[in-house]
Amino acid sequence: MFRDEETSRLTGYHAAYDEAGLRAWYSSRGAQDDRLDLAIVERATGQVVGEAVLNEWDPGNESCSFRICSVPGAPGRGLGTEATRLIVGYGFETLGLHRISLEVYAFNPRARRVYEKAGFVPEGVLRGALLWEGEQVDAVVMSILAPEWSRHRGRPEPEL
């Protein structure tokens, strides 16, 4: 997924692909006590199709950030929505978090829809948060709170 140009754009990942560096970084995830990095595995094939992460843990405020990334070809099959609901549910129901937040770039409406389907709500806009190929791109800040999650478990009522 880090070799894919579109994935890099959607995540704002500027660094050049460095397989040795990525392997070292991923192999160190188990030693981290302030984040949870999980692989998304497609049940039917056993293939890793992305990652879902709770990071930037703030124990004093019972909060953390969330991010998700998929390999090319994985989006559009509901895997991201399912993974988002599972890890957000874990954050609230097992870790006892109160707030989970994220940022999504304005040019990624597909991801924003996944987050909304799981119950995240927009809070504001970080104007010009990303410089991508000479263009400043806004990021929408979204969050979900434990009381919201307890009401709908990642399946909020559709707006009428």
Buried (B, 14 or more C-beta within 10 A) or exposed (E): BBEBEEBBBBBBBEEEEEEEEEEEEEEEBEEEEEEBBBEBBBEEEEEEBBBBBBEEBEEEEBBBBBBBBBBEEBBEEEBBBBBBBBBBBBBBEEBEBBBBBBBBBBBBEEBBEBBBBBBBEEEEEBEEBBEBEEEEBBBBBBBBBBEBBEEEBBEBEEEE
